[in-house]
Amino acid sequence: MKLVLPAILALGLFAAPVHAATGWASFYKSGRLTANGEHFKPMGMTCAHRKLAFGTKLKVTNLRNGRSVIVRVNDRGPFIRGRILDLSLGAAKLIGLTASGVGKISFTIIS
């Protein structure tokens, strides 16, 4: 029995679940420091999430146009009901979210 568990783990049969979510996102372009202590960079590829660990990388897709971007969680938020992410201005521009200010997105944790 001692060999069975390591063999199963080596085969990847107990893979960690992939976390994904769909909801509304907005963007922000001003601030001094993020919640993890970094200087805020408006054109950076970062985002704010209420609970995900700092450093978590997400693939965010704008559901209206299919454009995606990879961002890193470095801040807390959004603090507006119904929103699941706040993107930096740079990330929002890449997926076409700046004209409307908010948009329906999906995200998947990639690391």
C-alpha positions as CSV (number, residue, x, y, z in Angstrom):
1,M,0.0,0.0,0.0
2,K,2.9,2.4,0.6
3,L,3.8,2.4,-3.1
4,V,0.2,3.1,-4.3
5,L,-0.2,6.7,-3.2
6,P,3.2,7.9,-4.5
7,A,2.4,6.1,-7.8
8,I,-1.0,7.8,-8.1
9,L,0.5,11.2,-7.3
10,A,3.2,10.7,-9.9
11,L,0.6,9.9,-12.5
12,G,-1.3,13.1,-11.7
13,L,-4.5,11.4,-10.9
14,F,-5.1,13.8,-8.0
15,A,-4.7,17.1,-9.9
16,A,-5.6,20.3,-8.1
17,P,-9.0,21.7,-9.3
18,V,-8.8,24.6,-11.7
19,H,-10.3,27.7,-10.3
20,A,-12.4,29.8,-12.8
21,A,-15.0,32.5,-12.4
22,T,-17.2,34.6,-14.6
23,G,-18.5,38.0,-13.7
24,W,-18.1,41.8,-14.0
25,A,-14.8,43.6,-14.0
26,S,-13.8,47.2,-14.0
27,F,-10.4,49.0,-14.1
28,Y,-8.5,51.6,-12.1
29,K,-5.7,53.9,-13.1
30,S,-4.7,55.7,-10.0
31,G,-3.2,54.9,-6.6
32,R,0.1,54.9,-4.8
33,L,0.6,51.6,-3.2
34,T,-1.1,48.3,-3.8
35,A,-2.2,46.0,-0.9
36,N,0.9,43.9,-1.2
37,G,3.2,47.0,-0.8
38,E,4.2,47.5,-4.5
39,H,4.0,50.9,-6.2
40,F,0.9,50.9,-8.4
41,K,1.8,50.9,-12.1
42,P,-1.3,51.9,-14.2
43,M,0.1,50.3,-17.4
44,G,1.1,47.1,-15.6
45,M,-0.5,43.7,-16.1
46,T,-2.0,43.5,-12.6
47,C,-5.4,43.2,-10.9
48,A,-7.2,43.4,-7.6
49,H,-9.1,40.4,-6.2
50,R,-10.8,40.1,-2.8
51,K,-9.3,36.8,-1.7
52,L,-6.8,35.3,-4.1
53,A,-3.2,35.1,-2.9
54,F,-0.9,37.9,-4.0
55,G,1.2,36.7,-7.0
56,T,-1.5,34.5,-8.4
57,K,-1.5,34.7,-12.2
58,L,-4.8,34.8,-14.0
59,K,-5.9,34.5,-17.6
60,V,-8.7,37.1,-18.0
61,T,-10.9,37.0,-21.1
62,N,-13.3,39.8,-22.2
63,L,-16.5,37.8,-23.1
64,R,-17.7,40.5,-25.4
65,N,-14.7,40.3,-27.8
66,G,-12.8,37.2,-26.8
67,R,-9.5,39.1,-26.1
68,S,-7.4,37.8,-23.2
69,V,-4.6,39.0,-21.0
70,I,-2.4,37.5,-18.3
71,V,-2.4,39.5,-15.0
72,R,-1.0,39.1,-11.5
73,V,-2.9,39.7,-8.4
74,N,-1.2,42.4,-6.3
75,D,-4.1,44.3,-4.8
76,R,-7.4,43.9,-2.9
77,G,-10.8,44.8,-4.4
78,P,-13.0,45.5,-6.1
79,F,-15.2,47.1,-3.5
80,I,-18.3,47.6,-5.6
81,R,-21.0,45.0,-5.3
82,G,-21.2,42.6,-8.3
83,R,-17.7,42.9,-9.5
84,I,-15.1,40.2,-9.3
85,L,-11.9,41.9,-10.6
86,D,-10.4,45.3,-10.9
87,L,-7.9,45.4,-13.7
88,S,-5.0,47.9,-14.1
89,L,-5.5,50.4,-16.9
90,G,-2.9,48.6,-19.1
91,A,-4.6,45.2,-18.8
92,A,-8.1,46.7,-19.4
93,K,-6.8,48.4,-22.6
94,L,-5.5,45.2,-24.0
95,I,-8.8,43.4,-23.7
96,G,-10.9,46.4,-24.8
97,L,-12.6,47.2,-21.5
98,T,-11.7,50.9,-21.2
99,A,-14.5,52.3,-23.5
100,S,-17.3,50.8,-21.4
101,G,-15.5,51.0,-18.0
102,V,-16.9,47.6,-17.0
103,G,-17.4,44.4,-18.8
104,K,-18.3,40.7,-18.4
105,I,-15.1,38.6,-18.1
106,S,-14.0,35.2,-17.2
107,F,-10.8,34.3,-15.5
108,T,-8.8,31.1,-14.9
109,I,-6.0,30.7,-12.5
110,I,-2.9,29.7,-14.4
111,S,-0.3,29.7,-11.5
